[in-house]
Amino acid sequence: MRERFEKLLRIAHGHVVCIQTHDYPDPDALATAYGLQELLRRHGIDAEIGYFGTVDKVNIRLMMDEFEIVPMSSSRLAEIAEDAVVINVDVQKNNSNLTDMRGEERVCIDHHPWVTEEKYDIVIHKIVGACSTIITELYVELGEDIPRMVATALLYGIKMDTRNLCSGVTEEDLDAFTRLHRIANHDIIRRLENNSLQISDLRAYGAAIQNIVVYEGIGFVHIPFDCPDGLIASVSNFILALDAVTLAVVYADRSGGLKFSVRSELSSVNAGQLVNYALRGVGNGGGHATMAGGLLYKERIQTLGSDADTAIRMRFGDALERVRSEQ
Ligand SMILES: [Mn+2]
């Protein structure tokens, strides 16, 4: 990683540098960007953090306040230099949750399964539970001490992306967790953990409670209005807690299409694969074994017929059969 980081410094030198997270960033994406920004600053590179989509989850807003993260405004993002160096974190090019920005995407730091066919000059990629783990390892490998605030953000990123070390966690995440745990400010972690819901979020939970349909162990919820990705994911985790549900498929209206969050508690069913098969031809989907997401395109929604919810359940039922048959 050291050579790749040094190459990154050479590439970034003399350019405007933007660390771009996926749209609607989650705690892991923001922590990664924040930790990397500090590391670059120590090496004389002033990078800015940028993303598309709003931040409306209360814990993310709190995170921005606590860590004093000031993202680029949308007008500055739109006007960034053509030759700016863009570092994609917690996401890869061509993913449905990454808006293409001006500037050159030359670097990628990610922990999702590698799917993009786009080329980067530098890739730091590892299948671990959180992208924050990769940044922690980078500090360690470079022999840099981890400042308390950075450790706090990274620890929170790992906790959120692994659901408190319960999902998709690897040996590397555990090592990073132990290291960060000794340094982090636990008052801040507690504050972030205890303020993750706001009253308006309850509408989405209400829809889940009212609309849930369980079919072959899959809990389906259609949230009939737009809501942030993080909230759809929280609702997905929420219904996965039901004993009758081993797979959660939650989708919300999103500008004419549908935005999906999928969870699997079965080691025999890969959530990324499941959503990928289910949305093939009408959208796209993918992700981790336990957590995944997807988008059903607005242009394809009428192909589902008059009862889109039933059509979606059938698609996931078929996809589940296909995933099982491929074992
Ligand atoms: Mn992540």
Residues whose N, C-alpha, C, O or C-beta is under 5 A from the ligand:
A	BS01	MN	D28 A29 D90 A130 C131 D161
